[in-house]
Amino acid sequence: MLNKNLGQHFNKKSADSSPYNVGPFNISSFGDYQPNYLQEPTALACLKIICNTVSSLPIECKYEGKKYNEFSEKLPDGVSVLVRKPNDDETISQLSSKIAANLVCHSEAYLQIKMIGAKNGIGGRLRSIECIPTGNVTRTQDGNGKWKYGGVDNQNKRIISEEIVRLTGVSLDSRVVNILKNSKEIFNLSLNGIQSASNNHKRGPKNAGFIQYEEKLKDETYNRLDARLNSLGNDDSTGDIVILDKGATFTPNPFNMKDTQLAESMELSVEQIAMLMGVPLQLLGGTGDSSFKDMNEIRQGFLSITINPIIKAIEDAIHNKLNYEYIIDYQEKDFLNSNYETRVRLGMEMFKLGLVSNIETRATADMDSDGIEERFVIESNNNSFGQQEEQQREITNE
């Protein structure tokens, strides 16, 4: 058997020696500096998934004892800012996505919360909320150790310190730990792999394979075949073919060693970046960790590890700035139970265990509950029904 890699006879150097272009990214908050994690495809895919998830979560706002959402009628002005249009240029989903992107990329974000009738940024009624690029905001401590904010806002106006709220991710002290920036070598490795693959495939086709003979070749036959193959590497032999004699067969091999090495390196980079950014590989189209049994567990893990810390930071910042006059709540249940059949099944199981009422169960199935008396299951072994007071009485007696 003759094992002959034909690739070496067809590799022709490309006339285009220009370096690999990693993309036309230019984000204002980074200035002239373009971080490598905004040039790496896996990181961009992870960032897109995180931001899209946060921006798609419905928001509910509680104000003066009443609950509102974006579809509620006669929204108070301040509530409208929180569930519909936070400022003149954005919707609430756009603002949520921008805040999430800043927290992922910088481990911090700055909100400018303006109030109507406020004096030096204090008091008044909620007017607007904007996310200010981190590069536009400066932080200094005064003589009393209180942090003051300066810089310019999105309208190029001077920032009023009292209007700024800082959100942070991972931090050891007053400074945040920028996870992505501190992991630049992982992103460099991936980008180098992409560049190597691009350069490798620019050189021409990788015709490789095995020529097989039933019997051992004589030296004369081998030398003649080798000369034919080498002649195909010349520019003036385009279109020529090798005639295989004496029952020889050719089995193509679509990958060579270089392809395999690049594929393994890039696969490892994808896994490392996805782990670093908290996105399950299954959401990127990979096989991922086998410890996840189904898509519901994947969503639950992604929500608890990655999404919840982001929305909790947003909620806490707004609550504290507005003295808990407005209570906002990102609704994660729609993300967890996006499959209708799964949502209904889980609702029924929770109802049978007495965890939710019949009205709440119908809500999970998008069913109207007008005129229905609210009841709970108080004995899960035979599904006896009762009102909430009866259920509480049973628990107390036990």
C-alpha positions, 0 to 999 in steps of 0.5 A, spaced: 500 500 500 502 506 498 500 512 502 501 518 499 499 525 501 497 529 495 496 536 498 504 538 498 503 537 490 498 542 490 499 548 495 500 554 491 502 560 495 496 566 495 498 572 491 494 576 497 498 576 503 494 581 506 493 580 514 486 577 516 481 583 518 478 581 524 472 586 523 470 593 523 468 594 530 468 601 533 464 602 539 464 609 542 465 607 549 472 604 548 475 610 544 480 608 539 482 602 543 478 596 540 478 590 545 480 583 542 473 580 545 469 584 540 473 582 534 472 574 536 466 571 533 464 566 539 465 572 544 460 576 539 455 570 539 455 570 547 454 577 548 448 577 543 445 572 546 446 575 553 443 582 551 437 579 547 435 575 553 435 581 557 432 585 552 426 580 551 424 580 558 418 583 560 418 588 565 413 589 571 412 595 575 409 596 582 407 603 584 403 606 589 400 599 590 398 597 583 402 593 578 403 595 571 406 593 564 407 596 558 400 594 555 397 597 561 392 603 560 393 610 563 400 609 565 403 614 570 409 618 567 414 615 571 412 608 570 411 609 563 419 611 563 420 604 566 416 599 562 415 603 555 420 609 553 426 611 558 428 616 554 427 620 547 431 615 543 430 608 546 425 603 548 426 599 555 428 593 551 434 597 548 436 600 554 436 594 558 440 591 552 445 597 552 446 596 560 447 588 559 452 589 554 456 594 558 456 590 564 459 584 560 464 588 557 466 593 562 463 589 569 460 596 570 455 601 567 453 608 569 445 610 569 443 617 568 436 618 572 433 625 571 427 627 575 422 633 574 422 638 579 429 636 582 434 640 585 441 639 583 439 632 581 435 630 588 427 629 589 422 630 584 418 625 579 422 620 574 423 623 567 428 619 564 433 614 564 439 613 560 446 609 560 452 613 559 458 610 556 463 608 561 469 612 557 464 619 558 464 618 566 470 620 571 469 618 578 473 622 584 473 622 591 472 628 595 475 630 602 469 626 605 470 619 601 464 620 597 464 619 590 463 624 585 461 623 578 463 628 572 464 628 564 459 629 559 452 625 558 449 623 551 447 630 549 454 632 550 452 636 556 456 636 563 454 630 568 450 632 574 453 627 579 447 626 583 444 624 577 449 618 576 448 611 578 454 606 578 452 599 577 458 594 578 459 586 576 465 583 579 469 587 584 474 586 589 474 594 592 472 600 589 475 598 582 471 592 578 475 586 575 474 586 568 473 579 566 474 579 559 480 584 558 484 580 563 483 574 559 485 577 553 490 571 551 484 566 550 481 571 545 488 572 542 489 564 541 482 564 538 483 570 533 490 567 531 487 560 530 482 564 525 487 567 522 491 561 521 485 558 518 484 563 513 491 564 511 492 556 510 486 556 506 488 562 501 494 558 499 489 553 495 486 547 495 488 541 499 487 535 495 489 529 499 488 522 499 491 515 499 493 511 493 492 504 494 495 498 490 494 490 492 501 488 491 507 492 493 510 497 488 516 496 484 521 502 485 520 503 477 513 504 478 513 508 484 518 513 481 514 514 475 508 515 479 511 520 484 514 524 478 507 524 475 504 527 482 510 532 482 509 535 475 502 537 477 505 542 482 507 546 476 503 552 473 503 549 466 500 543 468 493 545 470 488 540 467 493 534 467 491 528 471 494 522 473 493 515 470 492 510 475 495 503 473 495 496 475 488 496 479 490 502 483 484 506 487 484 513 490 481 515 496 480 522 498 482 525 505 478 532 505 482 533 512 490 534 512 494 535 519 493 542 519 486 542 518 485 537 524 490 541 528 486 548 527 479 545 528 481 542 535 484 549 537 478 553 535 473 548 538 477 549 545 477 556 544 470 556 543 469 552 549 473 556 554 470 563 551 463 560 552 465 558 559 468 565 561 462 569 559 457 564 562 453 561 556 452 554 555 455 551 549 448 548 547 445 555 546 451 556 541 449 550 537 455 546 540 454 539 544 456 542 551 456 539 558 452 532 558 450 534 566 444 538 562 439 533 561 434 538 557 433 545 554 429 547 561 435 545 565 440 549 560 435 555 560 435 555 568 443 554 569 444 560 564 438 564 567 441 563 574 449 564 573 449 569 567 442 573 567 440 574 574 446 578 576 445 583 571 437 584 572 438 584 579 444 589 578 439 594 574 433 593 579 437 594 585 440 601 582 433 603 580 430 601 587 435 605 591 436 611 586 428 612 587 428 610 594 423 604 592 418 608 590 418 604 584 419 597 584 421 594 577 421 586 576 424 583 570 419 577 568 424 571 567 418 566 567 417 567 560 424 565 558 424 559 563 417 556 560 418 559 553 415 552 550 407 552 551 407 545 553 412 545 558 409 551 561 402 548 562 405 541 564 409 545 570 403 549 572 399 543 573 404 540 577 405 546 581 397 546 582 397 539 584 402 540 590 398 546 592 404 551 590 399 555 586 392 557 585 387 555 580 387 562 577 395 562 577 395 556 573 390 558 568 395 564 567 401 560 565 396 557 560 394 564 557 387 562 559 382 568 562 380 567 569 375 572 570 369 570 575 373 564 577 374 563 585 381 563 587 382 556 590 388 552 592 389 544 593 390 543 600 391 535 600 395 533 594 394 526 595 386 526 593 386 533 590 381 536 595 380 543 593 379 549 598 381 557 599 387 560 601 385 560 609 383 553 609 390 551 606 393 555 611 389 552 617 391 545 615 398 547 615 397 550 622 394 544 625 399 539 622 
